[in-house]
Every structure is written in C-alpha cells, then in structure tokens.
Amino acid sequence: MVFKQFLPRRIFTESAPAGKNVVIDSMVLEAVQDIDTTEIVAVEDTLQDKKIVFKKEKGIQFPPETFEEYKGYQHLIDFYEKLLQLETKQQGKVRIAYFGDSMTDGDMIVKDFRTQLQDRFGGEGVGFVNITSESAPSRSTLKHEFSSNWKTLSYLNIKHPKSPFGVNGHVFFVKHDTVNPVWVKYKANRYHNLLQLNKPVLFYGKSGNEQGRVAVITGNDTIIKQLEPNNVVNTISIAPNDLKAFRAEFIAADSIPFYGFNFDDGRGVHVDNFSNRGNSGLPITTFDKKVMQAFNEKLGYDLIVLHYGTNVLNYGSYNYKWYEKRMARVVEHLKECFPGVAILVVSTADKSTKYDLEMKTDSAVVPLTLAQKRYAIQSDAAYVNLFSLMGGEGAMVKWVEEAPALANKDYTHFNFRGSEKIGGLIFQQLNEGYELYKKLKGVKPKPKPNKTLIKKDTLNRKKDTVHAK
C-alpha cells in the first residue's frame, strides 16, 4: 500500500502471457504458484556492493569488475583458448549450444551469431537440427519439412518421457502407419557458410527394436541403412560427403527414439540452435546426465549459451529470487551433464508495456536482468546484458519505431533486421573478451598490412603489365 500511490496504473498482467509466439512451460508455472503477487519484495543485493575479483587460471587473470559492469570473461578462458588454437594454428574445432526461447525461434539471432564466428574462425554447417520443428516454416538457414505421422515429446510439458530427451530437449517417435511413410526432408538454402548439408549424421536413442531402417533418398538414388539402437545415443552417417538435399524415410522404426540430424564440416566453429517457444530455461534440469554426456562425447561442447527471459517477465512480482535460485541449479546441472563446459548467460532484452496509454519499458525487465546477473556471478558464468546493449530504458520502443523497423509491433520480438543486429552485439562482446584474453596471454597482434607498400606493389604490377604489352 505504501508503494501503490507511486506506481503506474498498470504494472502486472491480469494473466500469464500466451499466444502464437509466447507460450508457457509447465515448470515455470509450478515455480510461480507460491509467489505473493500483491507485494513488491525488496531483495538484498550484497553482490552489488562488492568488487568481483577473479582467481588466476592457467596464468590468466582478468581485471576485477563491479556488479554493474560484470561480464565474467574469466570464466571463458578454456573457450577462448580453443578459439586461439583455431585462429593461430587452424587446429581443433569449437562447438556452442545456444539454448533459447521464442527470441531465437527460426534460427533468429543465432544464425547471425554463427555467421560472424564462422567468418572469423572458419567452419561450415548449420549444426544440429530437430526431426520436427514448429519453427521450420520460418527458418531461413535451412528448408525443413516432415510428415505428419511423427510423435513429438518436449521437455516443456513432459517431465518423464518413456525415452530420455535429447540435447535439443525433444525426443521423436514414428507413429505406427501401414499406409503412409514416415519421413523428414532437409534442403540447404543459399545462406552464407550454409550452402551444403555438411556430412549429415542421424542421432537416435536406445531401443529393443532391431528391425528399424532408414532409407536415404538423394535425387534418383536410394540407400537403405540399418539402425542399431544399442546405446543411449547412437549415430549413423547418412552420406560421407556434403549434400544439397535429402529425404529420409523411416521403416519399421517403431519404439526407436530419434533426436535429429547434425550438419557440420568438422572444422572451425559450429553453433547449434536449441530454441523452444515458451521456454523459461528451467526444463533443462530434466536432462538425463548419462544421455547428455553421451551427446557430448559425440559433439564436444565448449560453450553453452542460456538466452532466456521473455517468458518469465509477467508473473506479478518484481522478486525474481525464485528464478535466480532455480537457474543457478540449471547451470550446476549443465556442468554435470557437460563437464568442463563454459556458460554464457544472455539477459532478457527490453520489452515494452503500455502504461497510461504510453509504451514504456516493462517494470519487470530490470529486476529480471539483475536476477540473471546474480545467478551468472554465483555460478561462475559469463554474462551479456542484452537490455543494456540494445540501449536500455525505452530501447524497444525505438527499435519498433526505427525506419526500417528492427522489432515487431508486439514490442517483444525482433524482426530479421533486429535479430541480425542483436546477433552482432552478442558476438562483439564475446570477441571483446577474446581480444582481452589474447592481450593478457601475451599474444602479439598480427601486423597490419602496410597500405603504402601494397599501393606501390600494385603500381609496379601495372607498370610491368604495360611494359609486357
């Protein structure tokens, strides 16, 4: 009551958000049941008053940071070392799992983040792709079609599936159909670094069914491959070379859990987009450790990005301590599933809500970004304040009103232009830490080409050409 006279007329939504692009996962609904929506609870922030000093690791120690400016590059040292080996020696490869919600639906943001990394460090391929996907029609980096007789189970609404979820948070089964084939089809689009379906590999799980087969159809050729679902995670190469397109038909494959296909050239950087509309991030705790470790043995992750927040903003409270604690458990669980992996937390972006007939930054945005930063610090994870990067207070209104617009009229989601800019901003901060890492490590910068000498050399070549004529 003390605060009531100072608050805008509309702070909280009358109901939880739902719709075509914003849906809700079951775990966040359970988590908010005990929240008192009638009070604003002040949360003590002991972290905000202290300097964050990092421990030296492998001879590297990043400068201390304040809570306000926290980025946590210190926790990306192993990841940065992998990038350095790629850049200087063209050795090894780097893989990133990018977990997100509707903000990364259809490969938005991630495709531009991936492109900049591959342009800088090499690598081709779109990475891991589901068997079915609700965002397939809107995905520009790949043409993805599938038959209607697939059964899809998601960690957003099922806690204990009959077979464990894959690294994408899904598991797929063929529906028994004696008439219509069960199939999935992929085709590469003309997108930078993704012109081919690089070395396609099918991932599937354990089953007692020894009769399952997959027919791979490319043009007029069909190859039948036997499935051997003996391990918790199994793989089968669809083709030894890159393909432009293929159709896979699944024969007598009842009860075999399928996860998806991986496309990468085996070098440089690869980024898998694991987006789920409505995801708060909390369902990641349902991952089976042994299954994830098996995925990691085959894919080898170096960095996991957690990009959430859109679906956590409107639950009637500014106290996000509940989310902070639960996401800290998510990070702890991920470190057990993927030993040695670095974690990068990307905060919620700005979101606008109407207050007294004017669109303004939603009052819950800043409290949520602070909770996300706190769990990143407490979990030894790096942090990107996306709200700040895009301009802070009132930024979403400006992005929507830009000409051309950078965000949609829902004042929540970015369009293709905005997503490209956001992907670039996240890459820039990651790269800023990488350049600082190289400086702390004593890596000498590459000498810049001498423009005067290049110009003289060009002139000399032209003279030589004239004399030759």
N, C-alpha and C positions, 0 to 999 in steps of 0.2 A: 504493500500500500504506500510505503514511503516513496518508492520509485515511480509509482503509477502516473503522477502528475507530470513527470518529466519525459515519459516515454511517447514515441509516435503512436498514432491511433491504431496502426496495425503492425504488430511485431510478429506474431506467430500465425501459421496457417491453421485453419479450422480443422483440417485433416491432413494426414500424411500424403505426400505428393505421389501421384501415379499418372500414367499416361503412356503415350506411344514411346517416348524416349526416356522417361523417368519412371521406373518401377521400383519395387522394394524387395530386398532379400529377407528371408524368414528369420535369420539370426539377428539382424538389427531390430526387427520388430520385437523379438524376445528381450533384447537388451534394454529397450526403452520403456518397457512395461512398468518398471519401478521408479521412473523419473517423475518427480513432482513438477508438473508443468505450470504451476501457479506462482512459483518463486524464481527469482534470479539468485543463484548461489555464487558468492564470491569464492574463487579458488585461489589459494595461496600459491604464489609462484616464487619459491626460493631460488629457482634456477635463474630468474630474471635479474637477480641482484649480484650474481657471481660471474667472474671471468671463467670461461671454459678453456682449461689448459689440457693439451693433448700429451699422451705418453709417446716417447720416441719409439718408432717401429722401423726396423731394418735401416737404421741410421737416418731416418727422416722424421722431422717434427715440424708440423705446420704451426704458424703463429697462433697465440691464444685468440679466442673470439668472444664477443659479447653475445648474450642471448638474442638480442635484436638482430645482429648481423650473422647469426650462425649459418654455416654452410656444411661444415663437417668433412672437408676434403680428406682429413687424416684417415678416415675410415674407408677410403677408396684406394689406398696405396697399392694393394695387390692388383686391383683392376687397372690402375694407371701403369703399373709395371708391365702388364700384358700388352697394353697399348704401345708402350715404348718399344717392346720387342718387335711388334708389328711394324712400327714406323722406321726403326733403325736397322733391323736385321731381316725384315719380312719373314719372321719366324712365328709359329704358333697361330692361334686364332682366338677370337673373343666372342662370347655369346651372352646376350642380355634377354632376360624375361621381363616383359613390360606388362604388369597387371593393372587393369583399369576398369572404369565403368563406361557409361554412355559417352563420355568425353572422347574416348578413343575408339568408339564404335566405327566399323567400316575402315579400320586402319588409319583413322584420322589422328593427327599429331604424330603417331608412331611412324608413319611412312616417311614423314619429313625428317624426324629424328634419325631414323635408319639411313636415309639417303645421305645426310651430312656425315654420319660416321663412316659409311662405305666409301664416300668420295674421299675422305681423309685417310682412311686406313686400309681400304680395299675390301673385297668381298662382294658376292652377288647372291641374290636369292631372298625370297620373302619370308623364309623361316617356317615355323610350324603353323599349320592351318587345320582347323577342325574338319570333321566329317560333314556336319551340317552347321549352319550358322544363320541366325536371324538377320545378321547384317550383310549377308552375302550379296544381295542386290545393290547395295550402296558402296561396295568395296571397289576402289579404283585400281588397286595394285594387283588384282587377280580376278579372273572370271570364274565364279564358283557356282556350280549347280548340283542338285542331288534329287533323288527320287523321294516320294512322299512316304515310302514304307520303311522309314528309319524310326527307331525309338530313341529319344534323346533324354538323358538324365543330367541334371545340373546341380552343382553344389549350392545354388541359391535357394533351392526348395526341398532338397533331399539330403538328409544327414548320413544315412547308412544305405548306400546302394548295394545291390547284390554283387557287384564287382566294383573295385575302388575307382575313384575318379582319376583321370589323367592329369598331367601338369597344366592342362587348359581348364580344369575344373569341370570337365564333362566326361561322360562315357556314353558310347553309342552302340546300339544293338540292331541287327536286322530284324524286321518283323516277318513272321512266317507268311510267305506269299508264294503259292504254287503257280500263279499266273504271271505276275509282273516281276521283272528283275529288280533287284536292289542295287542301286548304282550311285556313284558320285563322279563328277566331271570337273576338271580344272583346266584352265587355259591362261597362259601368260598374256598380260596386256603390254602395250608399248610404254612401259614405265621405266625410268632410269634405274639401272642396275638390276632390273627385274624382267628382262626381255625373254628369259627362259624359265622353265620349271627345272631348277638345278638339282640333278641327282635325286629324284623323288624316292622317298622311303616311307613305307607304311608302318605305323606304330599300332600294336594291338596287345591285349592282355591274356591272362591265363584262362584256359577252359579245358574241359574233358572232350570236347568235340575235335576229333582228328580227321574229319572229312571236309572241313572248310577249305575253300579255294578262292582265289581272286583272279578274274580274267582282266588282263590289261589290254585295252584296245587303243591303238595309235594308228590313225588312218585306216588302211585295209588290213593291218596286221593285228592278230590277237595272240597273246601269250598267257597260258594258264599257269599260275603259281600256287603251290601247295602251302597252306598255312600250318604252322607248328606252334600252337599256343601252350607251350610247356612252362614258360617263365612268367613272372608277374608283369614284365614288359618285354615284348618281342618286336623285332623289326624284320622287314623284308624289303629288299631293293626292288623297285618297280622297273627301273631301267638303269644301266650303267652310265648312260650319257644324259645330257640335258634334253628336255623335250619342250615342244611348243604347247602341246596339249595332250591329254589322255582321258579316257573314261575307264573307270574300274568297276566291274560288276562282281558282286559277292555271291558265291554259290555254296549252298549247304552250310552256311556260316552261322546258323542259329546258336545262341548262347555264348558266342565269342565276343568279348568286349573290344570295341575299336575306339581309337583315340584321335587319329588324324594322320596327315602326311607332313613330312618335313622336306623343305626345298632349300638347299644351300650348296655352295660350291666348295665347301671345306676349307676356305681360307678367309682371312680378313675378319670383318665383324658381321654378326648376324643378330637380328632383333626379332624376337617372337612377340606378337601382339595377342595377349590373353585378355580381351575385353569382354565384359558382361554387363549388359544394361541392368541397372538397379543394384549393382554390387557395392556394398559398403567396405569390402575388404575382409570382414570378419569370417566369411565362409572358408577362407584359406586354412583356418585351423582344422578343418575336416580332412586335409590331405593326409594320406597314409605315408608314414615316413619311409618304409621299405620301398614302396612304389616310387616315391619321389627320388629316392637315392638311386633306384634303377634307371629312371629317366635321366638323372644327372650323369650317370656313368656313360650313357649314350650321347647326350647332348653337351654336357660340360658347361654349366653356367658360371659366369664370372661376376655378374651383377644382376640384381633383381630390383626393378623399379615398382614402387607402390604409388599409384596415382589415383587417389580416391577423394571423396568429399561431397560430390554432387548429391548423393542420396542420403546424406547424414545431416543436412542443413536444417531441415524443417520438422523438428520433433518437439517444439515447445519449450526449449531450455537453452540457456547460454552455458550451462555447465556440461562440458564435454569430457569430464574426468572419466566417465564410464567408457567412452570411445578410446581415450588415451590409454587406459589400462588394457583394454581388450586388443588394441592394435599392437601394444608392446608384446603381448602374448603371441600375436601373429608373427612378428619379427623373430621372436625366440623360436617359434615352431619352424619357420623357414630356415633358420640357421642349422636346425637339426636335420631338416629334410635335404638341405644343400650345403654340406659342411664347407666352410671357407668362403662362402659367397658374400659379396659386399651388398649392402642395402642402400637404396636411394629413395627417400620419401619426397614425393611431389605433392604440395599442398593443394587444397581446393582453389579454383580460380575465383574471380569475383562473380557474384550473382546479384542481379538487381530485383528488387521487390517494390511494389507501389505503396508509398506512404503518403497519405493526404494528397492523392492524385498526382504524385510525382515519383518517377522511378529513381530509386537510390540503392546503394549497396545494402544488401540484406544484413540486418543487425547480427545475424549468427555467423557471418563469414569470418570476421576477425577472431572471435573466440575459438572457432574451429581450427583456424590456421595455427593459433598458439598451442592448442592441444596436440596438433600434428607435429609441431616443432618439439614439444616436450617429449613425446614418445620417441621421436628420432634421436634426440640427445641421450635419453636414458637407455636406448637400445644400441648405441654406437653406430648410428646410421647417418648418412649424409642427408642434406635437406635442401629442397628448392622451394622458395616462397613464390609460387606462381601468381598469387594475388598481388604481391609487390612488383614482380617482374612485368606484369601487364599494365601497371600504372596505379595500383592501389585503389583507394576510395573513389567510387564513381567511374572506374575504368570500363566496366561492361557497358554502361550507357554510351560512352564514347565509341566503343568498338561496334556497337549496333548502329550508331548514327554516322559512322565513317562513310565516306563515298569513295570507292565502293565499300560496302559493309564488311566487317570482319567477324560478326557474330549474328546469330539468328534472333528473331523477334521474341523468342521465349526468354531472352536476357539471361540465358544459362549456357547454351552450347555455341561453340564456334562453327563457322562455315569453313569451306575449304581454304579460303584465303587466311582466315584467322588461325586455323589449325597449322598451316604452314609456318606462320609467324611464331606460334607457341612452340612448335617442334624445334624451331631455330633458337628460341630463347633458352630452352632446356639444354640443348646441345652446347650453346655458348657458355653457360655456367659450368657444365661438365668439363668443357675444354679449358676454361679459365683455371680450374683446379689442376688439370693435367699439365698446363704450361708452368704453373707454380711448382708442381711436383718435379718437373724436369730441372727447374732452376735450383730447387733445394737439393736435388741429387747431383748437381754439378754437370749436367749435360749441356755441352756447348751448343748454342743455337746454330742452325745451318747458315752458312754465309749467304747473304742476299746477292743475287746476280748483279754484276756491275753493268748498269744501263748504258754507260758511256762506251764500254768495251763492246757490248752487244751491238750498239749502233754503228761503231767503227767496223766491226766484223761484217755487219750487213752491207755497209757501203763498199767494203773491199770485195765482197762476193759479187755485188752488182757490177763493179769495175772489171773484175775477172770475166764476168759473163759478156760484157761489152767487148773486151779485148778478144775473147774467144770467137765472137761473131765476126 
